[in-house]
């Protein structure tokens, strides 16, 4: 992760969301969806969550090359859903945090074929 490329301080609405996500992890919830409007800085929020000390290795999944390129540059290794289901992260090692971009697409037939 390259935190030097991130805004140093999240906006107030982002700063409220980040600890809420971390609190859910602390309560035992391990599958979370952060919902926020387009352009609201979900990548920034994800990066701040990822920078928390409890996470040592992160990975991002997206079906869009442009999102993967951005995340690879700013956050962590990236995978397409097909690579993820085919076991590519095993070669990388098991991440302790996975950011699934555009997760509302995850039940699309093109994603579920590889399962």
N, C-alpha and C positions, 0 to 999 in steps of 0.2 A: 504494500500500500504506500502511496506517496502523499502523505498528509500535507506536504508543502504546497501542493497544487490545489488544495481545498480552501474555501473561504475560512478564515481563522475563527470566526464566530458565526454560528447558525443564526438565522432570523428567529425572532421570539416564538413564532408558531412551530418552527423546527426544534427549537430548544425545549419546548414542552413535549413534543412527540418522542424525542430520543430517550429520556428517562422512563417514559411510559413503556416503551418497547423493552428496555432493559429490566424493568420491574416485572414484566410478564415472564421473561426468561427466568428471573429469580424465583418466581412463583411456581415454576415447573412447566410452563407452557413452552413447547419447543418448536411449534409450527405457527408462525405469526404472519399476518398480512398487514403491511402498512399501506393504508389507502390515503392518497393525497392527489390533488388535481395535477394535470399536466403542467409542467413548468414550475412546480412548487419546490423542487429540489430534493426529490426522493433519493437521488444518488448521494447528495450531500448528507442527508439524514442517515442513509445506510453506511456511509463512510464513518460517520461519527459513532455509530453503533459498533462498527467493526473495529474501531480504534480502542474500544474498551478493553481493559487488561484481561478480561476473562476469555477473550477470543484470540487464539494464537495464529490460526490459519483460516483464511476465508476463501470462498470461491463464489463466482457469479455465473448465473445461467441466463441466457437470453436467446431468443430465436432471431434477433436482428443483429447483423454484423456491426452496424454503427454503434449500437449500445455495447456490444462486446468490446469493440475497439476503445470506446471511452472508458469502460470499466477496467480493461487491461492496463490502460495508461494511468488511471487514477487510483484504482483500488486493489485488484488482485487478479489471479488467473481466472480466465473465463472459459465457459463451455457452452456449446449448443445443447438443447435437450437431448438430441440424438447421441452426442458424445457422452453426455451424462449417463444415459440409460445403457450405453454400450460399455461403460466401465472406465472411460478415460480418467475420471478423477481418482481411480484406484492407483493409477500410475503417478499421480501427483501427490497422493497421500490423502487421508481422510480429513476434510475440512471440519472445523467445529462451528462454522457459521456459513450458511449458503444464502446468498441473495438471489432470488429468482425474479428477474425483471419481467414485467408484463405477465405475471402469474395467472391472470384471468384467462390466458390462452392455454393453460396447462392441460385442460381436458379436451382440447381439439384433437380430432382423429389423427392428425399428422404427428402429434406428440405422443399419443397413446399407442401407436403402432409398435414402438420399440420396447414396450413393457413386456 
